[in-house]
């Protein structure tokens, strides 16, 4: 009996939701971002939301021809807020994971920070070439990496002959790189790009191309939407594809990350 | 849960095995060299001359008074950085060893263990009954002979339980080696967690291995304790003790 009531309620809610979604027709979309993850999204000193995610969201709406409002929302409450219809989409560098997919849906990925090797200027570490692992590329080298990351798993699984050192933090790996105790480190290029430019990173540089194979590093960040809003997903995916095709995506990419391609695949 | 445990133990057995070997190695070297360093430190520490006991006192004070992980980081990142900055060192043959975290780890553990053991030994030496030392002196033994024949054997008897305790302590201290990239048992367990998202199974596996090591250690040390106290258990000795009214 109780089960029947549950099913009936669920069906009723489902109908009501799809009805409201259809009637909205997406003339106006409210988008949430976190505002605390520079340079992707942050609040500037005038209290305005800025960053790659914000620029991307604005351009995306423009391309899709819909009116947008961008709001800031704390990370912890960002999915509940979406489900409570406080906003309709999340653009906040949210990685697409199976766990999140149980409660919300994602568009195609819109950005990923690829991995890169950093070492002494002039050396070359091509461990990933033409979409495949170069198994002997790290032979005889000592490579530092932060433990419990996708990067450490990638190194361990693919380079049996390399000596891999696991650090508790990326900062410690970089310390050892400058001390000469490791030859190179593999990490998120978004983190390393700042370090290479800093004083400590003098004499060190990217020594490989950036790479982000899905099978090792995951799908990247997608736009989070409610599961029932499949029509919005379609609109956003189409606009994203258009931005990638007409170069407006790359423009925003360059503005924030000159050296890194955020959409390599 | 049980299946996951089997999965962890069979799939990652090499990681656990290598971690186990490294843990044993760190423990053995720390205890052996720690003890060797501790003995002269303890002897100097009981000296009546201030300038003799000042240095060991400072050493023991510093190593017992600061967290082991801070010492490890000081040694590995601090001293390591200084050594790395020496002109030309990175092209020298010794660099192969100087860049390796293993030696920094060992040195820290050895010094730390030495500090604790020296303090235990100091207590042991000071608790050797004065009458025995006086008796030895009356027999005409020289200080070195007194140490060798009276004080050290008695000291070992007295400190053995505390010493055993310290060895077990050192075993657990080795788990910090993974913070400077040495993948001992705890490091191996952490790696397995990162891979499998099975924290219980991984740490239970490591925990059980630690328990086995401790079991074997306690068993062995109990045996040595019996040997050290062999004289106390002899009947004739007891009767001698009784005749002397217990005042030996």
Interface residues (C-beta under 8 A of the other chain):
Chain A: X142 X144 X147 X148 X149 X152 X153 X165 X166 X167 X168 X172 X175 X176 X178 X179 X180 X181
Chain B: X77 X80 X81 X84 X85 X90 X95 X99 X100 X101 X178 X179 X181 X183 X187 X190 X191 X193 X194 X195
